[in-house]
Amino acid sequence: MRFYGITGIACVGLIFLPMIDRCFAIQNATVETTVQQTTVQQTTVQQTTVASSGVNPALPAGQPAGLNRNGVPPAPAAVQAPPSANDQVRNLIELMLVTTWDRSSGNRDEAAREFIAAQSAILSSPEAMLSYTVNRMQHYQYDDALSMVRLLNDAQPANVEAAVLRIWLEAVKDNYEEALVAVKSLRSAIDDPAIVPSIRDSAISRCGKLIGYMQGPVNDSVNPDSLETVLRDFLRDLDPDDVTLFNEQRERVLEQHQLLIDETNTFLADEEQRILVEDRAEADGLINDNQSLEFRTSQLTPQIEQLRSEQQEQIAAERALGAPLERELANITGRLNAIVNDITIVSSRLLYVRANPEIHLFSDELFLANQLAALRFERSNLISSANSISNQLVAINNRIAQLQLDYGGQINSLQNELSSVGDEMRRNRRRLTRLAGGPRVAEGKVESRRRRLHALPTYFEFPLELYRAELVDRFLN
């Protein structure tokens, strides 16, 4: 019976490189040996220095050097070994997988800064490169993650973990040709007989998922010839059980895709039916509204005409009252102009007579004085009449202005209402025209379903937390 371990998405958490573990063990043993040798050497140097001086300031006078107060040689002092390259790598791995793991802009930026500061150390360690890759994935920095895992995969084509990560990242970035290249690389890597069966099964399972994803959800974006070639080469000389596993995962994605298509179609059909019912109800309401608005229009138009007619009639009546007054005022004005002229002539004659009494009779002066007084009296009466008539005309004009203001306000109010009614009717007609085109599902809902239908994580989710926990256990514990 074949042992598949944890299949599916979570299997990536089991993928590891046995050689990396052995390298870690050798490196750790080397570092421990180096630290012990350094400690012994430095202790010897200290003891030699104290002995050569002949004096130990911590001893009483006369006490031989190299002995304590009780005459016993002291224990050698602990010596701190300088940080090794392996310690730096371990610290960087801890930074990426623990310290800056939680999602925040601060952690995201700190990890990026540390990478720049220790780039050479990270690039020299497959474990650090792998840790940095998953840290960038955690913070959705897929471009950085992909750049790093490409370096690792190119440097170590047999590294199954790097190949699997690259496949996922290339696909999530829509780099389908590059993802197929990574599949070819992985195919070569899984031929290694030293690979643990569960790791091999997990890699085959993931390749099956990716091929299914390219055959179904993103089929329109993938070169069919490249896909067929990679599929054929991947299955060639593959164990029948492995072929079965590969096809099971591939077909599972295709089945899930078809189920999502059916679910989406059902959702859209239900949504259209729901919208159709709502649209019909809305259309009925709009039709009723327009009927009411048309009735209101039929009321407003005659009301406006009636008000205009009343306004014109009353203004005409006022103007009819003012017409004879205007004629009378014109006559008075003409008479006043004549009297003013006469007063000027008589005044001039009177002044002349008074200036030449020796040649005129007293009766001439008296006659002219009486004539001037009569003219001035008549002028006064005419001015009084003109003022009276002017006041009447002002009153008539004020009443006309008030009529224009009163009726104008009422007419403008009704016209504004008529305009609003017309605007609302036009909006309702436009809405009815739109509704007549059939139900339309909101673009946001359609786009959301479309994205889910074509998104890689829908079919091939990467268990980042599980994988990170496995790396922490492998690299740090």
C-alpha positions as CSV (number, residue, x, y, z in Angstrom):
1,M,0.0,0.0,0.0
2,R,1.3,3.5,-0.9
3,F,1.7,5.9,2.0
4,Y,0.7,9.4,0.9
5,G,1.2,11.2,4.2
6,I,-0.7,14.4,4.4
7,T,-1.9,14.9,0.9
8,G,-3.4,18.0,-0.7
9,I,-2.6,21.5,0.3
10,A,-1.0,20.8,3.7
11,C,1.6,18.5,2.2
12,V,4.0,21.3,1.5
13,G,4.5,21.6,5.2
14,L,6.2,18.1,5.1
15,I,8.5,19.0,2.2
16,F,12.2,19.3,3.3
17,L,15.6,18.6,2.1
18,P,17.3,15.8,4.0
19,M,20.7,17.1,3.0
20,I,19.9,20.5,4.6
21,D,19.3,18.7,8.0
22,R,22.6,16.8,7.6
23,C,24.4,20.0,6.7
24,F,23.0,21.7,9.8
25,A,24.1,18.8,12.0
26,I,27.7,18.9,10.5
27,Q,27.8,22.7,10.8
28,N,26.6,22.7,14.4
29,A,29.1,20.1,15.4
30,T,31.9,22.0,13.7
31,V,30.9,25.2,15.4
32,E,30.8,23.5,18.9
33,T,34.2,22.0,18.3
34,T,35.6,25.4,17.2
35,V,34.1,27.1,20.3
36,Q,35.6,24.5,22.6
37,Q,39.1,24.8,21.1
38,T,38.9,28.6,21.2
39,T,37.9,28.5,24.9
40,V,40.8,26.2,25.8
41,Q,43.3,28.3,23.8
42,Q,42.1,31.6,25.4
43,T,42.2,30.0,28.9
44,T,45.7,28.8,28.3
45,V,46.8,32.3,27.2
46,Q,45.2,33.9,30.4
47,Q,46.9,31.4,32.7
48,T,50.3,31.9,30.9
49,T,50.0,35.6,31.2
50,V,49.3,35.5,34.9
51,A,52.1,33.0,35.6
52,S,54.6,35.1,33.6
53,S,53.8,38.2,35.6
54,G,54.7,36.5,38.9
55,V,52.1,38.6,40.7
56,N,48.4,38.1,41.1
57,P,46.8,41.3,42.5
58,A,43.9,39.3,43.9
59,L,46.2,37.3,46.2
60,P,47.7,38.4,49.5
61,A,51.3,39.4,49.6
62,G,53.7,36.5,49.3
63,Q,51.0,34.1,47.8
64,P,52.4,32.3,44.7
65,A,50.9,33.3,41.4
66,G,48.4,30.9,39.9
67,L,46.9,29.9,43.2
68,N,43.9,31.4,45.0
69,R,43.7,32.4,48.6
70,N,43.4,28.8,49.6
71,G,46.4,27.8,47.5
72,V,44.2,26.1,44.9
73,P,44.5,27.0,41.2
74,P,41.4,29.0,40.1
75,A,38.9,27.6,37.5
76,P,39.4,29.0,34.0
77,A,37.2,32.0,33.1
78,A,34.4,31.4,30.5
79,V,35.3,32.8,27.1
80,Q,32.5,34.1,24.7
81,A,33.1,32.6,21.2
82,P,32.7,35.2,18.4
83,P,29.5,34.8,16.4
84,S,29.9,32.3,13.6
85,A,28.4,32.6,10.1
86,N,26.0,29.8,11.1
87,D,24.8,31.9,14.1
88,Q,24.1,34.9,11.8
89,V,22.1,32.7,9.4
90,R,20.1,31.3,12.4
91,N,19.4,34.8,13.6
92,L,18.2,35.9,10.1
93,I,16.0,32.8,9.9
94,E,14.5,33.6,13.3
95,L,13.9,37.2,12.2
96,M,12.1,36.1,9.1
97,L,10.0,33.3,10.6
98,V,9.3,34.7,14.1
99,T,10.3,38.3,14.8
100,T,8.8,39.9,11.7
101,W,6.2,37.3,10.8
102,D,3.0,38.9,12.0
103,R,1.5,41.1,9.3
104,S,2.2,44.8,9.8
105,S,3.8,47.5,7.8
106,G,6.6,47.7,10.4
107,N,7.4,44.0,10.2
108,R,7.2,44.0,6.4
109,D,9.7,46.9,6.1
110,E,12.0,45.6,8.8
111,A,12.4,42.3,7.1
112,A,13.2,44.1,3.8
113,R,15.8,46.3,5.6
114,E,17.4,43.3,7.2
115,F,17.6,41.5,3.9
116,I,19.4,44.5,2.3
117,A,21.8,44.6,5.3
118,A,22.6,40.9,5.3
119,Q,22.0,40.0,1.7
120,S,25.2,38.1,1.2
121,A,24.6,35.9,4.2
122,I,21.1,35.2,3.1
123,L,22.1,34.3,-0.4
124,S,24.7,32.0,0.8
125,S,22.2,29.9,2.8
126,P,19.4,27.9,1.2
127,E,17.6,27.9,4.6
128,A,17.7,31.7,4.9
129,M,16.6,32.1,1.2
130,L,13.7,29.8,1.9
131,S,12.8,31.7,5.1
132,Y,13.0,35.1,3.4
133,T,10.7,33.7,0.6
134,V,7.9,32.7,2.9
135,N,8.3,35.9,4.9
136,R,7.7,37.9,1.7
137,M,4.7,35.7,0.9
138,Q,3.3,36.3,4.4
139,H,3.4,40.1,3.7
140,Y,2.0,39.7,0.2
141,Q,5.3,40.8,-1.4
142,Y,5.0,38.2,-4.1
143,D,7.5,39.9,-6.4
144,D,10.2,39.8,-3.8
145,A,9.3,36.2,-2.9
146,L,9.4,35.1,-6.5
147,S,12.7,36.8,-7.2
148,M,14.3,34.9,-4.2
149,V,12.8,31.5,-4.9
150,R,13.9,31.8,-8.6
151,L,17.5,32.3,-7.4
152,L,17.2,29.3,-5.1
153,N,15.6,27.1,-7.7
154,D,18.1,28.0,-10.4
155,A,21.0,27.3,-8.0
156,Q,19.5,24.1,-6.7
157,P,17.3,22.5,-9.4
158,A,17.0,19.4,-7.2
159,N,15.6,21.4,-4.3
160,V,12.0,20.2,-4.2
161,E,10.8,22.9,-1.8
162,A,12.2,25.7,-4.0
163,A,10.5,24.1,-7.1
164,V,7.1,23.8,-5.4
165,L,7.3,27.4,-4.1
166,R,8.3,28.7,-7.5
167,I,5.4,26.9,-9.2
168,W,2.9,28.5,-6.9
169,L,4.4,32.0,-7.0
170,E,4.8,32.0,-10.8
171,A,1.2,30.9,-11.2
172,V,-0.2,33.4,-8.6
173,K,1.6,36.2,-10.6
174,D,0.0,34.8,-13.9
175,N,3.5,33.8,-15.2
176,Y,2.1,30.5,-16.6
177,E,5.0,29.8,-19.0
178,E,7.5,30.2,-16.1
179,A,5.3,28.0,-13.9
180,L,5.5,25.2,-16.5
181,V,9.2,25.6,-16.6
182,A,9.2,25.1,-12.8
183,V,7.1,22.0,-13.3
184,K,9.7,20.6,-15.6
185,S,12.4,21.3,-13.0
186,L,10.4,19.6,-10.3
187,R,9.8,16.6,-12.6
188,S,13.6,16.1,-12.7
189,A,14.0,16.6,-9.0
190,I,11.4,13.9,-8.0
191,D,13.2,11.3,-9.9
192,D,15.8,11.3,-7.2
193,P,15.4,7.8,-5.4
194,A,16.5,9.4,-2.1
195,I,13.4,11.5,-1.9
196,V,11.0,10.5,0.9
197,P,7.8,9.0,-0.7
198,S,5.5,11.4,1.1
199,I,7.5,14.3,-0.3
200,R,7.4,12.9,-3.8
201,D,3.6,12.3,-3.5
202,S,3.1,15.9,-2.3
203,A,5.1,17.3,-5.2
204,I,3.2,15.2,-7.7
205,S,-0.1,16.2,-6.1
206,R,0.8,19.9,-6.5
207,C,1.8,19.5,-10.1
208,G,-1.5,17.8,-10.8
209,K,-3.3,20.7,-9.2
210,L,-1.4,23.3,-11.2
211,I,-2.0,21.5,-14.5
212,G,-5.6,21.2,-13.7
213,Y,-5.7,24.9,-12.9
214,M,-4.1,25.7,-16.3
215,Q,-6.5,23.3,-18.1
216,G,-9.5,24.8,-16.5
217,P,-9.7,28.2,-14.7
218,V,-7.0,29.9,-16.7
219,N,-7.1,27.9,-19.9
220,D,-7.5,31.0,-22.1
221,S,-4.3,32.5,-20.7
222,V,-2.1,29.4,-21.2
223,N,-0.2,28.4,-24.3
224,P,-1.9,25.0,-25.1
225,D,1.2,23.6,-26.9
226,S,3.4,24.4,-23.9
227,L,0.9,22.9,-21.5
228,E,0.5,19.7,-23.6
229,T,4.2,19.2,-23.9
230,V,4.8,19.7,-20.1
231,L,2.0,17.4,-19.3
232,R,3.2,14.7,-21.6
233,D,6.8,15.0,-20.4
234,F,5.7,14.9,-16.8
235,L,3.7,11.7,-17.1
236,R,6.3,9.9,-19.2
237,D,8.0,7.1,-17.3
238,L,6.0,8.0,-14.2
239,D,4.9,5.1,-11.9
240,P,1.3,4.2,-12.5
241,D,0.4,5.0,-8.9
242,D,2.0,8.4,-9.4
243,V,0.0,8.9,-12.6
244,T,-3.1,8.1,-10.7
245,L,-2.3,10.5,-7.9
246,F,-1.4,13.3,-10.5
247,N,-4.7,12.8,-12.4
248,E,-6.8,12.6,-9.3
249,Q,-5.5,16.1,-8.2
250,R,-5.8,17.5,-11.7
251,E,-9.3,16.2,-12.2
252,R,-10.3,17.4,-8.7
253,V,-9.3,21.0,-9.7
254,L,-11.3,20.6,-13.0
255,E,-14.3,19.3,-11.1
256,Q,-14.1,22.1,-8.6
257,H,-13.8,24.6,-11.4
258,Q,-16.9,23.1,-13.1
259,L,-18.8,23.2,-9.8
260,L,-17.8,26.8,-9.3
261,I,-19.0,27.6,-12.9
262,D,-22.3,25.9,-12.2
263,E,-22.5,27.7,-8.9
264,T,-21.7,31.0,-10.5
265,N,-24.3,30.4,-13.3
266,T,-26.9,29.5,-10.8
267,F,-26.1,32.5,-8.7
268,L,-26.3,34.8,-11.7
269,A,-29.5,33.2,-12.9
270,D,-31.0,33.6,-9.4
271,E,-29.7,37.1,-9.1
272,E,-31.2,38.0,-12.5
273,Q,-34.5,36.5,-11.5
274,R,-34.5,38.5,-8.3
275,I,-33.6,41.6,-10.1
276,L,-36.2,41.0,-12.7
277,V,-38.9,40.8,-10.1
278,E,-37.6,43.9,-8.4
279,D,-37.4,45.7,-11.8
280,R,-41.0,44.8,-12.7
281,A,-42.1,46.2,-9.4
282,E,-40.0,49.3,-9.9
283,A,-41.3,49.7,-13.4
284,D,-44.9,49.5,-12.2
285,G,-44.2,52.1,-9.6
286,L,-42.5,54.4,-12.2
287,I,-45.5,54.0,-14.5
288,N,-47.9,54.9,-11.7
289,D,-45.7,57.9,-10.8
290,N,-45.7,59.2,-14.4
291,Q,-49.4,58.9,-14.5
292,S,-49.7,61.0,-11.4
293,L,-47.1,63.4,-12.7
294,E,-49.0,63.7,-16.0
295,F,-52.2,64.5,-14.1
296,R,-50.4,67.1,-12.1
297,T,-49.0,68.6,-15.3
298,S,-52.6,68.8,-16.7
299,Q,-53.5,70.8,-13.5
300,L,-50.5,73.1,-13.5
301,T,-50.6,74.3,-17.1
302,P,-54.2,75.8,-16.9
303,Q,-53.5,77.2,-13.5
304,I,-50.5,79.1,-14.8
305,E,-52.5,80.3,-17.8
306,Q,-55.4,81.4,-15.5
307,L,-53.1,83.4,-13.3
308,R,-51.5,85.1,-16.3
309,S,-54.9,86.0,-17.6
310,E,-56.0,87.5,-14.3
311,Q,-52.8,89.4,-14.0
312,Q,-53.1,90.9,-17.4
313,E,-56.8,91.9,-16.8
314,Q,-56.1,93.6,-13.5
315,I,-53.0,95.4,-14.9
316,A,-55.1,96.6,-17.9
317,A,-57.8,97.9,-15.6
318,E,-55.3,99.9,-13.6
319,R,-53.7,101.3,-16.7
320,A,-57.2,102.3,-18.0
321,L,-57.6,104.3,-14.8
322,G,-54.3,106.0,-15.4
323,A,-54.8,106.9,-19.1
324,P,-57.2,110.0,-18.6
325,L,-55.0,111.1,-15.7
326,E,-52.0,111.0,-17.9
327,R,-53.8,113.1,-20.5
328,E,-55.0,115.6,-17.9
329,L,-51.5,115.9,-16.5
330,A,-50.1,116.5,-20.0
331,N,-52.6,119.4,-20.5
332,I,-51.7,120.9,-17.1
333,T,-48.0,120.7,-17.9
334,G,-48.6,122.5,-21.2
335,R,-50.6,125.2,-19.5
336,L,-48.0,125.6,-16.8
337,N,-45.3,126.1,-19.4
338,A,-47.4,128.8,-21.1
339,I,-48.1,130.5,-17.7
340,V,-44.4,130.4,-16.8
341,N,-43.6,132.2,-20.1
342,D,-46.3,134.8,-19.5
343,I,-45.1,135.4,-16.0
344,T,-41.6,136.0,-17.4
345,I,-43.0,138.6,-19.9
346,V,-45.2,140.4,-17.4
347,S,-42.5,140.5,-14.8
348,S,-40.1,142.1,-17.4
349,R,-42.7,144.8,-18.3
350,L,-43.5,145.5,-14.7
351,L,-39.8,146.1,-13.9
352,Y,-39.5,148.4,-16.9
353,V,-42.5,150.5,-15.9
354,R,-41.2,150.8,-12.3
355,A,-37.8,151.8,-13.6
356,N,-39.3,154.6,-15.8
357,P,-42.2,156.3,-13.9
358,E,-41.8,159.6,-15.8
359,I,-43.0,158.0,-19.1
360,H,-45.7,155.7,-17.8
361,L,-48.9,156.1,-15.9
362,F,-49.5,154.6,-12.5
363,S,-52.4,152.7,-14.0
364,D,-50.0,150.8,-16.2
365,E,-48.1,149.6,-13.2
366,L,-51.2,148.6,-11.4
367,F,-52.5,146.6,-14.4
368,L,-49.3,144.7,-14.8
369,A,-49.0,143.9,-11.1
370,N,-52.6,142.5,-11.0
371,Q,-51.9,140.5,-14.2
372,L,-48.7,139.0,-12.6
373,A,-50.5,138.1,-9.4
374,A,-53.3,136.4,-11.4
375,L,-50.8,134.4,-13.4
376,R,-48.9,133.3,-10.3
377,F,-52.2,132.3,-8.6
378,E,-53.2,130.2,-11.7
379,R,-49.7,128.6,-11.7
380,S,-50.1,127.6,-8.1
381,N,-53.4,126.0,-8.8
382,L,-52.1,124.1,-11.8
383,I,-49.1,122.9,-9.8
384,S,-51.4,121.7,-7.0
385,S,-53.5,119.8,-9.6
386,A,-50.4,118.3,-11.3
387,N,-49.2,117.0,-7.9
388,S,-52.5,115.5,-7.2
389,I,-52.7,113.7,-10.5
390,S,-49.0,112.6,-10.2
391,N,-49.8,111.0,-6.8
392,Q,-52.8,109.2,-8.4
393,L,-50.6,107.9,-11.2
394,V,-47.9,106.8,-8.7
395,A,-50.5,104.9,-6.8
396,I,-51.7,103.2,-10.0
397,N,-48.1,102.2,-10.9
398,N,-47.5,100.9,-7.4
399,R,-50.7,98.7,-7.7
400,I,-49.5,97.4,-11.1
401,A,-46.1,96.6,-9.6
402,Q,-47.7,94.8,-6.7
403,L,-49.9,92.8,-9.1
404,Q,-46.8,91.8,-11.1
405,L,-45.0,90.8,-8.0
406,D,-48.0,88.8,-6.5
407,Y,-49.0,87.0,-9.7
408,G,-45.3,86.6,-10.8
409,G,-44.5,84.8,-7.5
410,Q,-47.5,82.4,-8.0
411,I,-46.7,81.8,-11.6
412,N,-43.0,81.2,-11.0
413,S,-43.8,78.8,-8.2
414,L,-46.1,76.8,-10.5
415,Q,-43.6,76.9,-13.3
416,N,-40.9,75.6,-11.1
417,E,-43.1,72.8,-10.0
418,L,-44.0,72.1,-13.6
419,S,-40.3,72.0,-14.5
420,S,-39.6,69.6,-11.6
421,V,-42.5,67.4,-12.7
422,G,-41.1,67.3,-16.2
423,D,-37.6,66.4,-15.0
424,E,-38.9,63.6,-12.9
425,M,-41.0,62.2,-15.7
426,R,-37.9,62.2,-18.0
427,R,-35.9,60.4,-15.4
428,N,-38.6,57.9,-15.0
429,R,-38.8,57.3,-18.7
430,R,-35.0,56.8,-18.9
431,R,-35.2,54.4,-16.0
432,L,-38.1,52.5,-17.7
433,T,-36.0,52.3,-20.9
434,R,-33.1,50.8,-18.9
435,L,-35.4,48.4,-17.2
436,A,-36.9,47.3,-20.5
437,G,-33.4,46.1,-21.5
438,G,-33.6,43.3,-19.0
439,P,-32.1,42.6,-15.5
440,R,-28.5,43.5,-14.9
441,V,-26.4,42.0,-12.1
442,A,-24.2,44.5,-10.4
443,E,-20.7,44.7,-12.0
444,G,-19.1,44.3,-8.6
445,K,-20.8,41.0,-7.9
446,V,-20.0,39.7,-11.4
447,E,-16.4,40.8,-11.0
448,S,-16.1,39.2,-7.6
449,R,-17.4,35.9,-8.9
450,R,-15.1,36.1,-11.9
451,R,-12.0,36.7,-9.7
452,R,-12.9,33.8,-7.4
453,L,-13.5,31.6,-10.4
454,H,-10.0,32.3,-11.8
455,A,-7.9,32.8,-8.7
456,L,-5.2,30.3,-8.0
457,P,-5.9,30.1,-4.2
458,T,-9.4,29.0,-4.9
459,Y,-8.0,25.6,-6.1
460,F,-4.4,25.6,-4.9
461,E,-4.1,27.4,-1.5
462,F,-0.7,27.5,0.0
463,P,-0.7,26.6,3.7
464,L,1.7,29.3,4.8
465,E,1.2,29.1,8.6
466,L,1.6,25.3,8.6
467,Y,4.7,25.5,6.4
468,R,6.2,28.3,8.5
469,A,5.7,26.2,11.6
470,E,7.5,23.2,10.0
471,L,10.4,25.5,9.0
472,V,10.7,26.9,12.5
473,D,10.8,23.4,13.9
474,R,13.3,22.3,11.4
475,F,15.7,25.3,11.3
476,L,15.4,26.7,14.9
477,N,14.5,23.9,17.2
